């Protein structure tokens, strides 16, 4: 039994509401601090447009995605970028950012969500899934920026 419940077996609705409010405030504070840091350290930020509602249907990802509140994070990032005159570059959700080798450009179609690391069969480079995707998102965004002329 937790001391926070003052000798009760289960928390009251008021105690649960207070805990939820505290978590929401902590999330909001973290997002503000992180977006401020990202905006102050960078001239442009590249984002991949994702369909969060579709991702929430995957029961393995749903809790994690809901916990971090992506849409409010992106909203904070966008208004701070506009406020400070920075650029937000977006790439489409169907760009194969994870499956393309950032070294040679080989498109590996066999990568699944469970594959966290993979080795390029063409050039032999080892990739962490997330780092490789981040590098590719940057490349896609810069190419798009050069084509549009932002």
Backbone as a printed PyTorch tensor [residue, N CA C, xyz], in Angstrom:
tensor([[[  0.8480,  -1.1790,   0.0000],
         [  0.0000,   0.0000,   0.0000],
         [  0.8930,   1.2410,   0.0000]],

        [[  0.5270,   2.2220,  -0.7950],
         [  1.2960,   3.4510,  -0.8940],
         [  0.9150,   4.4210,   0.2110]],

        [[  1.8980,   5.1510,   0.7240],
         [  1.6310,   6.1350,   1.7670],
         [  0.7620,   7.2800,   1.2680]],

        [[  0.7830,   7.5240,  -0.0270],
         [  0.0370,   8.6470,  -0.5930],
         [ -1.4610,   8.5040,  -0.3940]],

        [[ -1.9300,   7.2870,  -0.1330],
         [ -3.3620,   7.0700,  -0.0170],
         [ -3.8670,   7.1690,   1.4210]],

        [[ -3.0150,   7.4630,   2.3510],
         [ -3.3930,   7.6960,   3.7520],
         [ -4.2720,   6.5730,   4.3060]],

        [[ -3.7190,   5.3850,   4.3610],
         [ -4.3560,   4.2190,   4.9700],
         [ -5.5680,   3.6920,   4.2020]],

        [[ -5.7130,   4.0740,   2.9630],
         [ -6.7740,   3.5190,   2.1270],
         [ -6.1560,   2.4470,   1.2340]],

        [[ -6.9420,   1.4940,   0.8670],
         [ -6.4600,   0.4320,  -0.0110],
         [ -6.2980,   0.9640,  -1.4370]],

        [[ -7.2520,   1.7870,  -1.8850],
         [ -7.2430,   2.3080,  -3.2410],
         [ -7.3290,   3.8300,  -3.2090]],

        [[ -6.7760,   4.4750,  -4.2000],
         [ -6.8410,   5.9430,  -4.2270],
         [ -8.2570,   6.4330,  -4.5530]],

        [[ -8.5730,   7.6220,  -4.0690],
         [ -9.8610,   8.2330,  -4.3920],
         [ -9.7820,   8.8600,  -5.7810]],

        [[-10.9300,   9.2320,  -6.3230],
         [-10.9640,   9.8700,  -7.6430],
         [-10.1990,  11.1830,  -7.6240]],

        [[-10.2740,  11.8820,  -6.5130],
         [ -9.5720,  13.1590,  -6.3770],
         [ -8.0550,  12.9430,  -6.4110]],

        [[ -7.5920,  11.8990,  -5.7430],
         [ -6.1580,  11.6060,  -5.7340],
         [ -5.6770,  11.1850,  -7.1270]],

        [[ -6.4930,  10.4160,  -7.8280],
         [ -6.1330,  10.0020,  -9.1870],
         [ -6.0730,  11.2120, -10.1060]],

        [[ -7.0530,  12.1090,  -9.9900],
         [ -7.0730,  13.3220, -10.8190],
         [ -5.8420,  14.1770, -10.5500]],

        [[ -5.4330,  14.2580,  -9.2920],
         [ -4.2550,  15.0410,  -8.9220],
         [ -2.9860,  14.4350,  -9.5440]],

        [[ -2.8930,  13.1080,  -9.5300],
         [ -1.7360,  12.4430, -10.1360],
         [ -1.7030,  12.6540, -11.6540]],

        [[ -2.8650,  12.5620, -12.2980],
         [ -2.9310,  12.7920, -13.7470],
         [ -2.5470,  14.2280, -14.1000]],

        [[ -2.9840,  15.1670, -13.2930],
         [ -2.6410,  16.5720, -13.5290],
         [ -1.1370,  16.7880, -13.3800]],

        [[ -0.5450,  16.1440, -12.3780],
         [  0.8920,  16.2750, -12.1570],
         [  1.6740,  15.7140, -13.3490]],

        [[  1.2480,  14.5690, -13.8580],
         [  1.9140,  13.9620, -15.0150],
         [  1.7740,  14.8560, -16.2420]],

        [[  0.5820,  15.4110, -16.4570],
         [  0.3520,  16.3000, -17.6010],
         [  1.2220,  17.5480, -17.4960]],

        [[  1.3530,  18.1020, -16.2920],
         [  2.1960,  19.2860, -16.0920],
         [  3.6650,  18.9670, -16.3500]],

        [[  4.1170,  17.7920, -15.9080],
         [  5.5040,  17.3920, -16.1430],
         [  5.7710,  17.2150, -17.6380]],

        [[  4.8260,  16.5890, -18.3510],
         [  4.9650,  16.3950, -19.7920],
         [  5.0220,  17.7450, -20.5030]],

        [[  4.1310,  18.6540, -20.1320],
         [  4.0730,  19.9780, -20.7480],
         [  5.3660,  20.7540, -20.5020]],

        [[  5.8760,  20.7000, -19.2770],
         [  7.1230,  21.3830, -18.9300],
         [  8.2890,  20.8180, -19.7420]],

        [[  8.3730,  19.4910, -19.8250],
         [  9.4420,  18.8560, -20.5910],
         [  9.3710,  19.2580, -22.0580]],

        [[  8.1650,  19.2560, -22.6260],
         [  8.0130,  19.6230, -24.0310],
         [  8.4200,  21.0660, -24.2820]],

        [[  8.0410,  21.9690, -23.3850],
         [  8.4330,  23.3690, -23.5600],
         [  9.9500,  23.5310, -23.4940]],

        [[ 10.5830,  22.8670, -22.5460],
         [ 12.0380,  22.9730, -22.4180],
         [ 12.7480,  22.3770, -23.6310]],

        [[ 12.2740,  21.2190, -24.0990],
         [ 12.9110,  20.5670, -25.2430],
         [ 12.7130,  21.3670, -26.5220]],

        [[ 11.5030,  21.8650, -26.7720],
         [ 11.2650,  22.6440, -27.9890],
         [ 12.0540,  23.9470, -27.9650]],

        [[ 12.1620,  24.5720, -26.8110],
         [ 12.9550,  25.8020, -26.7090],
         [ 14.4160,  25.5270, -27.0300]],

        [[ 14.9270,  24.4160, -26.5190],
         [ 16.3220,  24.0630, -26.7810],
         [ 16.5360,  23.7480, -28.2640]],

        [[ 15.6380,  22.9660, -28.8490],
         [ 15.7690,  22.6220, -30.2660],
         [ 15.7270,  23.8610, -31.1510]],

        [[ 14.8220,  24.7750, -30.8600],
         [ 14.6830,  25.9880, -31.6630],
         [ 15.8980,  26.8990, -31.4910]],

        [[ 16.4170,  27.0040, -30.2710],
         [ 17.5540,  27.9010, -30.0420],
         [ 18.8520,  27.3600, -30.6510]],

        [[ 18.9750,  26.0440, -30.7900],
         [ 20.2110,  25.4460, -31.2910],
         [ 20.2290,  25.2020, -32.7990]],

        [[ 19.0850,  25.3230, -33.4830],
         [ 19.0140,  24.9550, -34.8960],
         [ 18.3440,  26.0340, -35.7330]],

        [[ 18.7790,  26.1540, -36.9820],
         [ 18.1510,  27.0760, -37.9280],
         [ 16.9230,  26.4530, -38.5740]],

        [[ 16.9840,  25.1480, -38.7910],
         [ 15.8750,  24.4270, -39.4120],
         [ 15.7320,  23.0660, -38.7430]],

        [[ 14.5070,  22.5940, -38.6670],
         [ 14.2290,  21.2870, -38.0740],
         [ 13.4060,  20.4950, -39.0780]],

        [[ 13.8290,  19.2610, -39.3350],
         [ 13.1220,  18.3940, -40.2750],
         [ 12.2330,  17.4300, -39.5060]],

        [[ 10.9780,  17.3410, -39.9330],
         [ 10.0090,  16.4450, -39.3130],
         [  9.4080,  15.5350, -40.3650]],

        [[  9.1000,  14.3350, -39.9490],
         [  8.3830,  13.4120, -40.8160],
         [  6.9090,  13.4960, -40.4510]],

        [[  6.0610,  13.7310, -41.4320],
         [  4.6270,  13.7870, -41.1480],
         [  4.1310,  12.3620, -40.9680]],

        [[  3.6010,  12.0870, -39.7920],
         [  3.1370,  10.7440, -39.4680],
         [  1.6500,  10.7680, -39.1490]],

        [[  0.9630,   9.6950, -39.4680],
         [ -0.4410,   9.5500, -39.1200],
         [ -0.5060,   8.8880, -37.7500]],

        [[ -0.6090,   9.7120, -36.7280],
         [ -0.5900,   9.2100, -35.3580],
         [ -1.8070,   8.3330, -35.0910]],

        [[ -2.9640,   8.7120, -35.6150],
         [ -4.1750,   7.9200, -35.3690],
         [ -4.0240,   6.5010, -35.9220]],

        [[ -3.3430,   6.3660, -37.0490],
         [ -3.0930,   5.0420, -37.5960],
         [ -2.0990,   4.2600, -36.7530]],

        [[ -1.1120,   4.9620, -36.2130],
         [ -0.1070,   4.3020, -35.3850],
         [ -0.6920,   3.8530, -34.0490]],

        [[ -1.7220,   4.5470, -33.5730],
         [ -2.3530,   4.1780, -32.3070],
         [ -3.1020,   2.8520, -32.4090]],

        [[ -3.3850,   2.4070, -33.6140],
         [ -4.0720,   1.1280, -33.8000],
         [ -3.1490,  -0.0520, -33.5380]],

        [[ -1.8370,   0.1880, -33.5760],
         [ -0.8670,  -0.8520, -33.2480],
         [ -0.7760,  -0.9280, -31.7280]],

        [[ -1.2920,  -2.0000, -31.1440],
         [ -1.3630,  -2.0870, -29.6810],
         [  0.0030,  -2.0900, -29.0060]],

        [[  1.0590,  -2.4080, -29.7400],
         [  2.3960,  -2.3930, -29.1490],
         [  2.9390,  -0.9660, -29.0320]],

        [[  2.4680,  -0.0620, -29.8930],
         [  2.9620,   1.3160, -29.8920],
         [  2.0120,   2.3030, -29.2270]],

        [[  0.7490,   1.9470, -29.1050],
         [ -0.2890,   2.8990, -28.7090],
         [  0.0120,   3.6010, -27.3850]],

        [[  0.3880,   2.8670, -26.3600],
         [  0.6340,   3.4770, -25.0510],
         [  1.8150,   4.4430, -25.1000]],

        [[  2.8870,   4.0460, -25.7630],
         [  4.0710,   4.9020, -25.8510],
         [  3.7790,   6.1850, -26.6160]],

        [[  3.0390,   6.0680, -27.7050],
         [  2.7170,   7.2390, -28.5220],
         [  1.7950,   8.1810, -27.7650]],

        [[  0.8010,   7.6220, -27.0970],
         [ -0.1360,   8.4540, -26.3350],
         [  0.5700,   9.1590, -25.1830]],

        [[  1.5140,   8.4800, -24.5680],
         [  2.2300,   9.0440, -23.4210],
         [  3.0140,  10.2990, -23.7660]],

        [[  3.6380,  10.3350, -24.9240],
         [  4.5060,  11.4640, -25.2490],
         [  3.7780,  12.6350, -25.8840]],

        [[  2.5470,  12.4330, -26.3020],
         [  1.7130,  13.5130, -26.8360],
         [  2.4040,  14.2330, -27.9950]],

        [[  2.5970,  13.4940, -29.0800],
         [  3.3190,  14.0120, -30.2390],
         [  2.7120,  15.2690, -30.8200]],

        [[  1.3990,  15.2930, -30.9400],
         [  0.7720,  16.4440, -31.6070],
         [  1.0100,  17.7370, -30.8400]],

        [[  0.9420,  17.6960, -29.5150],
         [  1.2010,  18.9260, -28.7560],
         [  2.6750,  19.3180, -28.8390]],

        [[  3.5670,  18.3230, -28.9340],
         [  4.9900,  18.6130, -29.0980],
         [  5.2410,  19.3280, -30.4210]],

        [[  4.6530,  18.8170, -31.4980],
         [  4.8330,  19.4220, -32.8230],
         [  4.2180,  20.8160, -32.8560]],

        [[  3.0700,  20.9890, -32.2130],
         [  2.4280,  22.3080, -32.1570],
         [  3.3290,  23.3180, -31.4610]],

        [[  3.9080,  22.9290, -30.3330],
         [  4.8260,  23.8160, -29.6050],
         [  6.0520,  24.1380, -30.4640]],

        [[  6.5740,  23.1360, -31.1430],
         [  7.7410,  23.3250, -32.0010],
         [  7.4280,  24.2880, -33.1410]],

        [[  6.2590,  24.1530, -33.7440],
         [  5.8790,  25.0170, -34.8690],
         [  5.6990,  26.4670, -34.4490]],

        [[  5.0070,  26.7000, -33.3220],
         [  4.7850,  28.1020, -32.9500],
         [  6.0720,  28.7580, -32.4770]],

        [[  6.9650,  27.9990, -31.8490],
         [  8.2450,  28.5850, -31.4380],
         [  9.1400,  28.8450, -32.6510]],

        [[  9.0830,  27.9740, -33.6440],
         [  9.8610,  28.1890, -34.8710],
         [  9.3810,  29.4490, -35.5770]],

        [[  8.0790,  29.6300, -35.6500],
         [  7.5300,  30.8370, -36.2790],
         [  7.9030,  32.0770, -35.4720]],

        [[  7.8320,  31.9740, -34.1560],
         [  8.1370,  33.0940, -33.2640],
         [  9.5850,  33.5580, -33.4320]],

        [[ 10.5190,  32.6030, -33.5540],
         [ 11.9440,  32.9340, -33.6510],
         [ 12.4630,  32.9650, -35.0870]],

        [[ 11.5940,  32.7900, -36.0680],
         [ 12.0030,  32.8750, -37.4700],
         [ 12.8130,  31.6880, -37.9560]],

        [[ 12.5660,  30.5190, -37.4200],
         [ 13.2680,  29.3000, -37.8400],
         [ 12.3750,  28.5110, -38.7940]],

        [[ 12.9620,  27.5630, -39.5010],
         [ 12.2220,  26.7840, -40.4980],
         [ 11.8900,  25.3930, -39.9780]],

        [[ 10.6840,  24.9560, -40.2950],
         [ 10.2840,  23.5700, -40.0580],
         [ 10.1350,  22.9370, -41.4370]],

        [[ 10.9520,  21.9380, -41.7140],
         [ 10.9140,  21.2290, -42.9930],
         [ 10.2170,  19.8950, -42.7740]],

        [[  9.2810,  19.5800, -43.6340],
         [  8.5140,  18.3410, -43.4880],
         [  8.7550,  17.4260, -44.6780]],

        [[  8.8450,  16.1310, -44.3740],
         [  8.8900,  15.1380, -45.4430],
         [  7.6550,  14.2580, -45.2990]],

        [[  7.2720,  13.6090, -46.3720],
         [  6.0810,  12.7720, -46.3720],
         [  6.2500,  11.5140, -45.5480]],

        [[  5.1390,  11.0050, -45.0680],
         [  5.1850,   9.8110, -44.2320],
         [  5.5250,   8.5550, -45.0260]],

        [[  5.4090,   8.6160, -46.3340],
         [  5.6760,   7.4320, -47.1410],
         [  7.0940,   7.4000, -47.7040]],

        [[  7.9240,   8.3490, -47.3170],
         [  9.3450,   8.2870, -47.6770],
         [  9.9640,   7.1360, -46.8840]],

        [[ 10.7390,   6.2740, -47.5160],
         [ 11.2990,   5.1170, -46.8060],
         [ 12.5290,   5.4920, -45.9750]],

        [[ 12.3560,   6.3330, -44.9850],
         [ 13.4870,   6.8580, -44.2140],
         [ 14.2400,   5.7720, -43.4560]],

        [[ 13.5530,   4.7500, -43.0050],
         [ 14.1950,   3.6910, -42.2350],
         [ 14.8720,   2.6650, -43.1310]],

        [[ 14.3130,   2.4460, -44.2940],
         [ 14.7370,   1.3280, -45.1340],
         [ 15.8320,   1.6590, -46.1330]],

        [[ 16.2200,   2.9260, -46.2340],
         [ 17.2680,   3.3210, -47.1790],
         [ 18.5950,   3.4720, -46.4420]],

        [[ 19.6390,   2.8770, -46.9910],
         [ 20.9840,   3.0190, -46.4230],
         [ 21.4400,   4.4600, -46.6560]],

        [[ 21.8420,   5.1400, -45.5850],
         [ 22.2520,   6.5420, -45.7340],
         [ 23.6380,   6.6820, -46.3520]],

        [[ 24.3640,   5.5790, -46.5030],
         [ 25.7050,   5.6220, -47.0850],
         [ 25.6450,   5.4610, -48.6040]],

        [[ 24.9780,   4.3930, -49.0650],
         [ 24.9840,   4.0970, -50.5040],
         [ 23.6260,   4.2770, -51.1760]],

        [[ 22.5580,   4.3910, -50.4010],
         [ 21.2350,   4.5870, -50.9750],
         [ 20.4820,   3.3050, -51.2920]],

        [[ 21.0030,   2.1560, -50.8570],
         [ 20.3330,   0.8770, -51.1020],
         [ 18.9960,   0.8420, -50.3650]],

        [[ 17.9500,   0.3680, -51.0390],
         [ 16.6100,   0.2870, -50.4500],
         [ 16.3640,  -1.1410, -49.9740]],

        [[ 16.3840,  -1.3410, -48.6560],
         [ 16.1850,  -2.6550, -48.0530],
         [ 14.7070,  -2.8110, -47.7000]],

        [[ 13.9890,  -3.6050, -48.4720],
         [ 12.5430,  -3.7500, -48.2840],
         [ 12.1770,  -4.7460, -47.1900]],

        [[ 13.1490,  -5.4650, -46.6530],
         [ 12.8700,  -6.5330, -45.6960],
         [ 12.8960,  -6.0880, -44.2360]],

        [[ 13.0330,  -4.8110, -43.9590],
         [ 13.1120,  -4.3360, -42.5770],
         [ 11.7120,  -4.2530, -41.9730]],

        [[ 11.5760,  -4.8030, -40.7740],
         [ 10.3100,  -4.7340, -40.0430],
         [ 10.4880,  -3.8350, -38.8280]],

        [[  9.4130,  -3.6030, -38.1020],
         [  9.4650,  -2.7660, -36.9090],
         [ 10.3510,  -3.3860, -35.8270]],

        [[ 10.4660,  -4.6990, -35.8220],
         [ 11.2740,  -5.3910, -34.8180],
         [ 12.7740,  -5.2660, -35.0820]],

        [[ 13.1630,  -4.9480, -36.3030],
         [ 14.5840,  -4.8340, -36.6530],
         [ 15.1240,  -3.4890, -36.1860]],

        [[ 15.8630,  -3.4870, -35.0930],
         [ 16.4080,  -2.2470, -34.5410],
         [ 17.7560,  -1.8980, -35.1700]],

        [[ 18.4950,  -2.9080, -35.5950],
         [ 19.7830,  -2.7010, -36.2690],
         [ 19.7840,  -3.5510, -37.5240]],

        [[ 20.4350,  -3.0420, -38.5670],
         [ 20.5470,  -3.8200, -39.7980],
         [ 21.8270,  -3.4630, -40.5260]],

        [[ 22.2790,  -4.3940, -41.3470],
         [ 23.5080,  -4.2110, -42.1140],
         [ 23.1400,  -4.1450, -43.5920]],

        [[ 23.6720,  -3.1530, -44.2670],
         [ 23.3830,  -2.9580, -45.6870],
         [ 24.0350,  -4.0840, -46.4940]],

        [[ 23.2520,  -4.8170, -47.2790],
         [ 23.8380,  -5.8890, -48.0890],
         [ 24.6750,  -5.3690, -49.2550]],

        [[ 24.4920,  -4.1170, -49.6120],
         [ 25.2080,  -3.5450, -50.7540],
         [ 26.5960,  -3.0310, -50.3650]],

        [[ 26.6530,  -2.1700, -49.3230],
         [ 27.9420,  -1.5690, -48.9500],
         [ 28.5010,  -2.1130, -47.6360]],

        [[ 27.7070,  -2.8540, -46.8670],
         [ 28.1820,  -3.4510, -45.6270],
         [ 28.1220,  -2.5430, -44.4120]],

        [[ 27.5480,  -1.3520, -44.5470],
         [ 27.4580,  -0.4200, -43.4160],
         [ 26.4300,  -0.9210, -42.4010]],

        [[ 26.7740,  -0.8080, -41.1150],
         [ 25.8430,  -1.1870, -40.0490],
         [ 25.0290,   0.0270, -39.6490]],

        [[ 23.7410,  -0.1710, -39.4480],
         [ 22.8490,   0.9400, -39.1420],
         [ 22.0140,   0.6640, -37.9060]],

        [[ 21.8920,   1.6760, -37.0640],
         [ 20.8570,   1.6960, -36.0430],
         [ 19.6320,   2.2730, -36.7370]],

        [[ 18.5040,   1.6460, -36.5590],
         [ 17.2870,   2.0260, -37.2820],
         [ 16.9400,   3.5030, -37.1220]],

        [[ 16.9610,   4.0110, -35.8830],
         [ 16.5410,   5.3800, -35.6110],
         [ 17.5550,   6.4110, -36.1070]],

        [[ 18.8360,   6.1280, -35.9280],
         [ 19.8770,   7.0520, -36.3810],
         [ 19.8670,   7.1290, -37.9070]],

        [[ 19.7530,   5.9830, -38.5510],
         [ 19.6880,   5.9480, -40.0140],
         [ 18.4740,   6.7340, -40.5210]],

        [[ 17.3320,   6.5570, -39.8720],
         [ 16.1200,   7.2790, -40.2790],
         [ 16.2990,   8.7830, -40.1050]],

        [[ 16.9310,   9.2000, -39.0120],
         [ 17.1500,  10.6320, -38.7710],
         [ 18.0430,  11.2430, -39.8530]],

        [[ 19.0950,  10.5340, -40.2260],
         [ 19.9900,  11.0270, -41.2780],
         [ 19.2460,  11.1150, -42.6070]],

        [[ 18.4430,  10.1030, -42.9040],
         [ 17.6790,  10.1140, -44.1580],
         [ 16.6150,  11.2050, -44.1710]],

        [[ 15.9610,  11.4470, -43.0490],
         [ 14.9680,  12.5260, -42.9670],
         [ 15.6420,  13.8670, -43.2360]],

        [[ 16.8310,  14.0470, -42.6850],
         [ 17.5820,  15.2820, -42.9420],
         [ 17.8970,  15.4150, -44.4320]],

        [[ 18.3530,  14.3300, -45.0540],
         [ 18.6710,  14.3690, -46.4880],
         [ 17.4340,  14.6750, -47.3280]],

        [[ 16.3250,  14.0000, -47.0370],
         [ 15.0820,  14.2420, -47.7850],
         [ 14.6360,  15.6910, -47.6400]],

        [[ 14.7020,  16.2130, -46.4140],
         [ 14.2530,  17.5870, -46.1630],
         [ 15.1470,  18.5960, -46.8810]],

        [[ 16.4540,  18.3810, -46.8480],
         [ 17.3680,  19.3030, -47.5290],
         [ 17.1890,  19.2440, -49.0440]],

        [[ 16.9740,  18.0480, -49.5840],
         [ 16.7050,  17.9320, -51.0250],
         [ 15.4130,  18.6490, -51.3920]],

        [[ 14.3950,  18.4720, -50.5770],
         [ 13.1110,  19.1350, -50.8260],
         [ 13.2690,  20.6510, -50.7360]],

        [[ 14.0460,  21.1090, -49.7570],
         [ 14.2830,  22.5430, -49.5820],
         [ 15.0070,  23.1080, -50.8000]],

        [[ 15.9970,  22.3950, -51.3070],
         [ 16.7440,  22.8600, -52.4810],
         [ 15.8700,  22.8770, -53.7330]],

        [[ 14.9540,  21.9170, -53.8460],
         [ 14.0630,  21.8820, -55.0060],
         [ 13.0590,  23.0250, -54.9720]],

        [[ 12.5160,  23.2880, -53.7770],
         [ 11.5130,  24.3470, -53.6370],
         [ 12.1760,  25.7120, -53.5960]],

        [[ 13.3450,  25.7760, -52.9710],
         [ 14.0640,  27.0440, -52.8600],
         [ 13.6330,  27.8700, -51.6720]],

        [[ 13.4020,  27.2000, -50.5580],
         [ 13.0090,  27.9140, -49.3290],
         [ 14.1920,  28.6710, -48.7740]]])
